[in-house]
Amino acid sequence: MKNLLIIISVIILLISFGCKKSESIQENVMFYPNSFTPNGDGLNDVWGPRGVGINGNKYLMRIFNKKDKLLFETNKFYYNFHENGWDGEVNGEPCPVDYYYYVVKYETTDGVKHKDEGMFQLIM
């Protein structure tokens, strides 16, 4: 009970003296899904990273198959990944269920350069 009174007293003291400080911190974050289902149902039909704090003018995404063949490339990053992602097709033909490899190079809005690599799965 004594600890609770001390905490309440400190809060009242801070409020009384107007000691309020609000700080906004922006983090640059990129998230890569581990799978997608390009089956036309409107859910997870496109694969692409999602991110905040990304400089859209300094972005390149490449997708390869297991044999290192380039399947898809874009330099357009939109916060709505459906506009820049891969639909699981090459030359209008659907790719098989399998694992695929990505390389994404980008720069954050604070000027830091990144290169991310990884794998994801196309499933149906």
C-alpha positions as CSV (number, residue, x, y, z in Angstrom):
1,M,0.0,0.0,0.0
2,K,2.9,2.3,0.8
3,N,4.4,1.8,-2.7
4,L,1.0,2.6,-4.3
5,L,0.8,5.9,-2.4
6,I,4.3,6.9,-3.5
7,I,3.4,6.2,-7.1
8,I,0.2,8.1,-6.9
9,S,2.0,11.0,-5.2
10,V,4.7,11.1,-7.9
11,I,2.0,11.1,-10.6
12,I,0.1,14.0,-8.9
13,L,3.4,15.9,-8.5
14,L,4.2,15.5,-12.2
15,I,0.7,16.6,-13.2
16,S,0.8,19.5,-10.8
17,F,4.1,20.9,-12.3
18,G,3.0,20.2,-15.9
19,C,5.8,17.7,-16.5
20,K,4.3,16.2,-19.7
21,K,6.6,15.3,-22.5
22,S,5.5,13.7,-25.7
23,E,8.1,12.3,-28.1
24,S,7.4,10.9,-31.5
25,I,9.9,8.3,-32.7
26,Q,9.7,6.9,-36.3
27,E,11.3,3.6,-36.9
28,N,12.2,2.3,-40.3
29,V,10.8,-1.2,-40.5
30,M,10.6,-3.7,-43.4
31,F,8.5,-6.9,-43.1
32,Y,8.7,-9.8,-45.4
33,P,5.9,-12.4,-45.5
34,N,7.0,-16.0,-45.5
35,S,4.3,-17.2,-48.0
36,F,1.5,-16.1,-50.3
37,T,-1.3,-17.7,-52.2
38,P,-1.8,-16.2,-55.7
39,N,-5.1,-18.0,-56.3
40,G,-7.4,-15.0,-57.0
41,D,-9.4,-15.1,-53.8
42,G,-8.3,-11.6,-52.9
43,L,-6.3,-12.7,-49.8
44,N,-2.5,-12.8,-50.0
45,D,-2.6,-12.9,-53.8
46,V,0.5,-10.7,-54.1
47,W,3.9,-11.1,-52.5
48,G,5.9,-8.0,-51.5
49,P,7.5,-6.4,-48.5
50,R,5.6,-4.0,-46.3
51,G,7.4,-1.1,-44.7
52,V,7.5,2.3,-43.1
53,G,10.2,4.9,-43.3
54,I,11.3,3.7,-46.8
55,N,12.5,6.1,-49.5
56,G,10.4,5.0,-52.4
57,N,12.9,6.5,-54.9
58,K,15.8,4.2,-53.6
59,Y,14.2,0.8,-53.8
60,L,14.8,-2.4,-55.9
61,M,13.2,-5.8,-55.4
62,R,14.2,-8.9,-57.3
63,I,12.7,-12.4,-57.1
64,F,14.5,-15.5,-58.2
65,N,13.7,-19.2,-58.4
66,K,15.9,-21.9,-56.9
67,K,18.0,-22.0,-60.1
68,D,18.8,-18.3,-59.6
69,K,16.7,-17.3,-62.6
70,L,15.3,-13.7,-62.3
71,L,11.5,-13.9,-62.3
72,F,10.4,-10.5,-61.3
73,E,12.0,-7.1,-60.7
74,T,10.6,-3.7,-59.6
75,N,12.0,-0.4,-58.4
76,K,8.6,0.9,-57.3
77,F,7.8,0.8,-53.6
78,Y,4.4,1.8,-52.4
79,Y,3.1,1.5,-48.9
80,N,0.3,-0.5,-50.4
81,F,2.3,-3.6,-51.4
82,H,-0.5,-4.8,-53.8
83,E,0.7,-2.1,-56.2
84,N,4.3,-3.2,-56.3
85,G,4.3,-6.9,-55.4
86,W,4.7,-10.1,-57.4
87,D,1.6,-11.9,-58.5
88,G,3.3,-15.3,-58.8
89,E,3.4,-15.2,-62.6
90,V,6.1,-15.0,-65.2
91,N,5.1,-13.9,-68.7
92,G,1.4,-14.5,-67.8
93,E,2.0,-18.1,-66.6
94,P,1.5,-19.1,-63.0
95,C,4.7,-20.3,-61.2
96,P,4.6,-23.7,-59.4
97,V,4.2,-24.2,-55.7
98,D,7.7,-23.8,-54.4
99,Y,10.2,-21.7,-52.5
100,Y,11.4,-18.5,-54.0
101,Y,14.3,-16.1,-53.1
102,Y,14.2,-12.3,-52.8
103,V,16.8,-9.6,-52.8
104,V,15.6,-6.2,-51.7
105,K,17.9,-3.1,-51.7
106,Y,16.5,0.1,-50.3
107,E,17.3,3.3,-48.4
108,T,15.4,4.5,-45.4
109,T,14.1,8.1,-45.2
110,D,17.1,8.9,-42.9
111,G,19.5,7.8,-45.6
112,V,20.6,4.4,-44.3
113,K,21.1,1.8,-47.1
114,H,19.9,-1.8,-46.6
115,K,20.1,-5.1,-48.5
116,D,17.7,-7.8,-47.3
117,E,17.7,-11.4,-48.7
118,G,15.5,-14.3,-47.9
119,M,13.1,-17.0,-49.0
120,F,9.3,-17.3,-49.1
121,Q,6.9,-19.9,-50.3
122,L,4.2,-19.8,-53.0
123,I,1.4,-22.0,-51.9
124,M,-2.1,-22.6,-53.2
